[in-house]
Amino acid sequence: MCGLAGVLDLRGLRVPDQSMLQRMADALFHRGPDDDGFFVAPGVGLAGRRLSIIGGRNGRQPIFNEDRSVVVVCNGELFDFPERRRELESKGHVFRTESDSEIIVHLYEEYGETFLHHLKGQFAFALVDLRRRTVFLARDRVGICPLFWSQQGDFLYFGSEIKALLASGAVPAKADLRGLDHIFTFFALGGRRTMFDGVQAIAPGHYLKLSLGAGGSAETVERKYWDFDFPDWGEEDDPAEVVAVETFQETFNRSVALRLRADVPVVGYLSGGVGYVLATAARVSGGALPNFTSRVPDARFDETGLALEAARVIGGASTVVDAGANILTDNYAALTTAAESPVLDTACAALLALAREVHSQGYKVVLTGEGADEGFAGYIWFKIREIARRLDIGDGFRPSTAISRVARKWAASDLSFAELARIDTMIGGPHAQSVIYNLVARSRQRYYSARVKEELGNFVAYEDLHLDVERMSRWHPLNRSLYVGYKVLLPGLLLSQKGDRVTMANSVEARYPFLDEDVIALAARMHPRRKLRRLVRDKYLLRRAAERILPSDIAWRRKAMFRAPTAETFLANPPTFVRDLLSPDSLAQTGYFDADAVERDCALLARGEGKKLGDIASLALGGVVATQLWHHLYLGGDLCELPHLAYAPVSATARVARGAH
């Protein structure tokens, strides 16, 4: 994986300033410490930072086609590039590097705008057709690789991280309160919305197409090229169990084998779960991979013993990283800097430390298991929803909907039943996640300041999800909930704050075998009972496959989410920088939160009465700290003793090197 950035003059004439591109690339050094590369032409400036994993000898970016009329900078991996390369060479295309990224320019030559359908892997890239004056900014199907953009006047700035845009000096750092509301509703930012006003993410499975103007305005179009899909209810695949298991095993083996392709060693994360990724990797590669796991100090959350038990069966050298009591204190600023948003899930700090250890041992690539719970109904809320749904009779008589709304009304008493119905209409719900999201959203009423409540008005974060509700209505209800998980929690938390941001902050690439396109498609088309069996046996098909290569007691372990202690342990005796962030003056300066409510709940923790607060409110109070820290780091204000990030603005004339104005 790498980092990319760029500047586009939407009028198509001016040449972006090289020093600006250098600053943008420098802000992404951690994503690609091995090399950098630049390209400038009228209307276009591209920058790339390289983490050399495939094609290390001659894979420097940007990469061109044969006559240099098409150029690309890419972040990610295209796992089937050897096969694609042979196919393209048979059609007359000439390759000049061993980089997997080179297939992008040749696929574009061969297939035009439909070339994205031929890419397999995890990627974000900027491709420029210099002859047609057309630019594509694209992101992979599920949102593994990030890509952000902002239009400022006649210029468009883009980058793998928002800090590259800020480093341009042309994109101001200003809070988007609706982005904040996503954090305090879903504890995630999974769509286009970010914490920065005027900065958008390209949504997973989408691309921007820009036709640069010849002195006039450019045409910018967003298009969706892919989305998750499920069969109509009643039309799911339901082969004999042995056939289903063998089909899944064969598909997953292929996915893992593809993700072992690298010119550098590959390692894996191992939790207290099934361990199927590393067990499969050992079988398909003929040798066990080194594995890494975290030890947390709270016995309720520590999975070290279970992870090491699996490691002894699978093999491979094990490294245990202590995520001790000071994990948040020592890593909070680095974590927030990496995430570019408030982080409510304290386990992200442990994962940051884990990736740091992977890097310190000289590794660049790690396999991990995200996507299994989304594809095979691994979370407890899927079970709860399916139990309630047993009361329904078809789609006509649905008491489970009323039960869900009553539960959510209890969770967030400020929301009316009419508002809950409006939310369900937006998302085709209710879904398995609806109650937990309403529990999190209670913190909006508890902690938001009067100003924030007024500015948000009737806005709810669900408005930004843009789910395909009509298509969802044809699916089995379990698949509808899986779709919501794929669209919200997966890209907004698991692949960002727990994925790309913490790994790439340490120059490590994470690869996800469960998010292979063929694995996703197989899981989607399988009958729901192959995912959740008799309401209690989650990830059923996966576990049946796992017991073929692992002991049964490991294959059938109960699902436990990887967690670290909540903010209660962090705030009971807060370090100086946290006390400063939560001071009345600091809270008044940012204006996001009710200082009296924050002081009241911090006092509860200080008296050892955290149980009165509860886990959800404790999580949200940690979010208050995280938001204050994010503001201090990115928007300034000297709220605490920690250094903040400084990005000096530049004048409009300094954005170009030469050309028409």
RAHU-V695361 format. One record per backbone hydrogen bond with DSSP energy under -0.5 kcal/mol. CO is the residue of the C=O (numbers start at 1). NH is the residue of the N-H. If there is no record, write none. Layout:
<<CO	NH> <CO	NH>>
This chain:
<<1	51> <3	49> <4	160> <5	47> <6	158> <7	45> <8	10> <8	156> <9	12> <10	213> <11	215> <14	16> <14	43> <15	657> <15	658> <17	21> <18	22> <19	23> <20	24> <21	25> <22	26> <23	27> <25	28> <26	29> <28	31> <28	32> <29	32> <32	35> <32	50> <35	50> <37	48> <39	46> <41	44> <43	9> <44	41> <45	7> <46	39> <47	5> <48	37> <49	3> <50	34> <50	35> <50	52> <51	53> <53	263> <55	58> <55	59> <63	72> <65	68> <69	130> <69	131> <70	65> <71	128> <72	62> <72	63> <73	126> <75	124> <77	79> <77	122> <78	81> <80	84> <81	85> <82	86> <83	87> <84	88> <85	89> <86	90> <87	91> <88	91> <88	93> <89	92> <93	95> <99	102> <100	103> <101	104> <101	105> <102	106> <103	107> <104	108> <105	109> <106	110> <107	111> <108	112> <111	114> <112	115> <113	116> <114	117> <115	118> <116	119> <120	79> <120	80> <122	77> <123	140> <124	75> <125	138> <126	73> <127	136> <128	71> <128	130> <129	133> <129	134> <133	212> <134	129> <135	210> <136	127> <136	138> <137	208> <138	125> <140	205> <147	202> <148	159> <149	200> <150	152> <150	157> <152	155> <154	10> <155	152> <156	8> <157	150> <158	6> <159	148> <161	164> <161	165> <162	166> <163	167> <164	168> <165	168> <165	170> <165	171> <166	169> <169	650> <170	172> <172	174> <174	197> <175	177> <176	179> <176	180> <177	181> <178	182> <179	183> <180	184> <182	185> <182	186> <182	187> <182	188> <183	187> <192	201> <195	176> <195	197> <196	199> <200	149> <201	203> <203	206> <205	225> <205	226> <206	139> <207	223> <208	137> <208	210> <209	221> <210	135> <210	212> <211	219> <213	215> <218	220> <219	211> <221	209> <223	207> <223	225> <232	235> <237	527> <240	244> <241	245> <242	246> <243	247> <244	248> <245	249> <246	250> <247	251> <248	252> <249	253> <250	254> <251	255> <252	256> <253	257> <254	258> <255	259> <256	260> <257	260> <258	261> <260	262> <265	364> <265	365> <267	367> <268	292> <275	279> <276	280> <277	281> <278	282> <279	283> <280	284> <281	285> <282	286> <290	268> <291	319> <292	270> <293	321> <294	296> <295	323> <297	299> <298	301> <298	302> <303	307> <304	308> <305	309> <306	310> <307	311> <308	312> <309	313> <310	314> <311	315> <317	291> <319	293> <319	321> <320	322> <321	295> <321	323> <322	324> <323	297> <324	327> <326	330> <327	331> <328	332> <331	335> <332	336> <333	337> <334	338> <335	339> <336	340> <336	341> <342	344> <344	346> <345	348> <346	349> <346	350> <347	351> <348	352> <349	353> <350	354> <351	355> <352	356> <353	357> <354	358> <355	359> <356	360> <357	361> <358	363> <359	362> <364	509> <365	267> <366	511> <367	269> <368	513> <369	372> <371	375> <372	376> <373	377> <373	378> <376	539> <379	382> <379	383> <380	384> <381	385> <382	386> <383	387> <384	388> <385	389> <386	390> <387	390> <388	391> <389	392> <392	394> <393	396> <393	397> <396	398> <397	393> <398	401> <398	402> <399	403> <400	404> <401	405> <402	406> <403	407> <404	408> <405	409> <406	410> <407	411> <408	412> <412	415> <416	420> <417	421> <418	422> <419	423> <420	424> <421	425> <422	426> <423	427> <424	428> <424	429> <431	434> <433	437> <434	438> <435	439> <436	440> <437	441> <438	442> <439	442> <440	443> <441	444> <441	445> <442	446> <443	447> <443	448> <444	448> <447	594> <449	453> <450	454> <451	455> <452	456> <453	457> <456	459> <460	463> <461	464> <462	465> <467	469> <468	472> <469	473> <471	474> <472	475> <474	233> <476	479> <476	480> <477	481> <478	482> <479	483> <480	484> <481	485> <482	486> <483	487> <484	488> <485	490> <486	491> <488	492> <489	493> <489	494> <490	495> <492	189> <493	498> <495	500> <496	501> <496	502> <499	502> <499	503> <500	504> <501	505> <503	506> <503	508> <504	507> <509	366> <511	368> <511	513> <512	515> <513	516> <516	520> <517	521> <518	522> <519	523> <520	524> <521	525> <522	526> <525	237> <527	530> <528	531> <528	532> <530	541> <531	533> <531	539> <531	540> <532	534> <533	536> <533	537> <536	538> <537	533> <539	543> <540	544> <541	545> <542	546> <543	547> <545	548> <546	549> <546	550> <551	554> <551	555> <552	556> <554	557> <561	563> <566	569> <566	570> <567	571> <568	572> <571	574> <575	578> <575	579> <576	580> <577	581> <578	582> <580	583> <583	587> <584	588> <585	589> <586	590> <587	591> <592	449> <593	595> <594	598> <595	599> <596	600> <597	601> <598	602> <599	603> <600	604> <601	605> <602	606> <603	607> <604	609> <605	608> <609	612> <609	613> <610	613> <610	614> <614	618> <615	619> <616	620> <617	621> <618	622> <619	623> <620	624> <621	625> <622	626> <623	627> <624	628> <625	629> <626	630> <627	631> <628	632> <629	633> <630	634> <630	635> <631	635> <631	636> <632	636> <633	645> <645	647> <651	654> <652	655> <653	656> <655	17> <658	15>>
